[in-house]
Amino acid sequence: MAVATGGQVIELVVNVMQGGHVLSIGGNRFLTLTAGYLGSLLWGVVIYLLAVRTKYDKAIMCCLGLVVLAITVMFVRDLFALVFSGIVGVSMIVMGVKAPVQVNDIILRVIGMTSMLYVPLDIYSDTIERSSLRSDAFMLAEEFGGATVFWGSIWLCISVVILVVTLRVSLKFPPVKAVTDGESG
């Protein structure tokens, strides 16, 4: 979000303990801090709905792999994140090219659903259960007022509503006929 609002990413770190951080300068601070949690949710929604509502799972998997590799090349500098992201990006491209469409569909659904379900748990853990952590909500409270628990509660409510709406939308329509491996996509 920093880049999208005119800022610059200085460092992107992913660590073995399911955490990480982004150091950025410039851009819209409010949106950048909010995107830490809600951005992951929205990407999960997009990936899940694309898997559920379109028939181009193989192409989507390849595109996601390319995006992961591009972000890795542009922003990642620490060894673990470089290796991990490189393996994930290449694996996604190989899956998109070689694996059957049904396998790509299931994996995309799992990625999307996992991203969506993890957000409320992470928000609760980082901003309500352990509100003293220096989380995005903690920094938002410092810079814009309110308490960490206040921002975490707002994000938690938003994330649950978006999750429920997404699931309702995905179940509302009949399944999309998948493109077979002999077809393009």
C-alpha positions in Angstrom: 0.0 0.0 0.0 2.9 2.3 0.6 3.9 2.1 -3.1 0.3 2.5 -4.2 0.0 5.7 -2.3 3.2 7.3 -3.4 5.6 5.8 -0.9 8.6 3.5 -1.1 9.4 0.1 0.4 12.7 0.0 2.1 12.6 -3.5 3.4 10.3 -6.5 3.2 11.1 -9.3 5.6 9.3 -12.7 6.1 10.6 -14.9 8.9 10.3 -18.5 9.8 8.0 -17.7 12.8 5.0 -16.8 10.4 5.8 -13.1 10.8 7.6 -10.3 9.2 7.5 -6.6 8.5 7.7 -3.9 5.9 9.7 -0.8 6.4 8.5 2.0 4.2 8.7 5.8 3.8 6.1 8.1 2.4 2.7 7.2 1.1 -0.5 7.4 3.1 0.4 6.1 6.6 -3.2 5.4 7.6 -3.8 3.2 4.5 -0.4 1.5 4.8 -1.0 0.5 8.4 -4.5 -0.7 7.7 -3.3 -2.7 4.7 -1.1 -4.8 6.9 -4.2 -6.9 7.9 -7.0 -5.9 5.6 -4.8 -6.1 2.5 -4.2 -9.8 3.2 -7.9 -10.3 3.6 -8.7 -8.6 0.3 -6.1 -10.6 -1.6 -7.6 -13.7 -0.1 -11.1 -12.7 -1.2 -9.8 -12.0 -4.8 -7.9 -15.3 -5.0 -10.8 -17.3 -3.6 -13.5 -15.7 -5.7 -11.4 -16.0 -8.9 -10.9 -19.7 -8.1 -14.6 -20.2 -7.4 -16.2 -18.0 -10.1 -13.9 -18.3 -13.1 -12.5 -21.2 -15.1 -9.0 -20.0 -15.6 -7.3 -21.5 -12.5 -4.1 -22.5 -14.4 -3.6 -19.0 -15.8 -4.4 -17.4 -12.4 -1.8 -19.7 -10.7 0.8 -18.7 -13.2 0.1 -15.0 -12.7 0.2 -15.3 -9.0 3.6 -17.1 -9.3 4.9 -14.2 -11.5 3.6 -11.6 -9.0 5.3 -13.4 -6.1 8.6 -13.5 -8.1 8.3 -9.8 -9.1 7.7 -8.7 -5.5 10.6 -10.9 -4.4 13.0 -9.4 -6.9 11.8 -5.8 -6.2 11.6 -5.8 -2.4 13.0 -8.9 -0.6 16.6 -8.8 0.6 17.0 -11.3 3.4 18.0 -14.9 2.6 15.1 -16.8 4.1 12.5 -14.7 2.4 14.4 -14.8 -0.9 14.6 -18.6 -0.9 11.1 -19.1 0.4 9.4 -16.6 -2.0 11.5 -17.9 -4.9 10.5 -21.5 -4.3 6.8 -20.5 -3.9 6.8 -18.3 -7.0 8.4 -21.0 -9.2 6.3 -23.7 -7.7 3.1 -21.7 -8.5 4.2 -21.3 -12.1 5.1 -25.0 -12.5 1.7 -25.9 -11.0 -0.1 -23.6 -13.4 1.7 -25.1 -16.3 1.9 -28.8 -15.4 -0.9 -29.6 -12.8 -4.4 -30.4 -13.8 -6.9 -27.5 -13.6 -8.7 -29.2 -10.7 -5.5 -29.3 -8.6 -4.9 -25.6 -9.4 -8.5 -24.8 -8.4 -8.3 -26.5 -5.1 -4.9 -24.9 -4.3 -6.2 -21.4 -5.2 -9.3 -22.0 -3.0 -7.1 -23.1 -0.1 -4.8 -20.1 -0.5 -7.7 -17.7 -0.7 -9.6 -19.3 2.2 -6.5 -19.6 4.4 -5.7 -15.9 3.8 -9.3 -14.9 4.7 -9.6 -17.1 7.8 -6.1 -16.2 9.1 -6.8 -12.5 9.2 -9.4 -12.4 12.0 -7.3 -14.8 14.1 -4.2 -12.7 13.5 -6.0 -9.4 14.3 -7.4 -10.9 17.5 -4.0 -12.2 18.6 -1.9 -9.1 17.7 -4.3 -6.3 18.6 -6.7 -7.6 21.3 -5.1 -10.5 23.1 -1.6 -9.0 23.1 -2.4 -5.3 22.6 1.0 -4.2 23.9 2.8 -5.6 20.8 4.1 -3.0 18.4 1.6 -4.0 15.7 0.1 -1.9 12.9 -2.9 -1.2 15.2 -0.5 -0.1 17.9 1.2 2.4 15.5 -2.2 3.5 14.2 -3.3 4.3 17.8 -0.1 6.2 18.4 -0.4 8.3 15.2 -4.1 8.7 14.8 -5.5 8.3 18.3 -7.6 5.6 20.0 -6.3 2.4 21.5 -4.8 -0.7 19.9 -7.9 -2.7 20.9 -10.1 -0.1 19.3 -8.4 -0.4 15.9 -8.1 -4.1 16.2 -11.8 -4.4 17.0 -12.8 -2.4 14.0 -10.5 -4.5 11.7 -11.9 -7.7 13.3 -15.5 -6.7 12.6 -14.7 -5.6 9.1 -12.8 -8.9 8.4 -15.6 -11.1 9.7 -18.2 -9.2 7.6 -16.1 -9.4 4.5 -15.5 -13.1 5.1 -19.2 -13.9 5.6 -20.2 -11.8 2.5 -17.5 -13.6 0.4 -18.7 -17.0 1.4 -22.3 -16.1 0.7 -21.4 -14.7 -2.7 -19.4 -17.8 -3.5 -22.3 -20.1 -2.6 -25.0 -18.0 -4.3 -24.2 -19.1 -7.9 -23.9 -22.5 -9.5 -20.4 -23.9 -10.0 -18.4 -22.6 -13.0 -17.5 -25.3 -15.5 -13.8 -25.7 -15.3 -11.6 -25.4 -18.4 -10.2 -28.9 -19.1 -6.5 -29.4 -19.5 -6.8 -29.6 -23.3 -8.3 -26.1 -23.5 -6.5 -22.8 -23.0 -6.4 -21.1 -19.6 
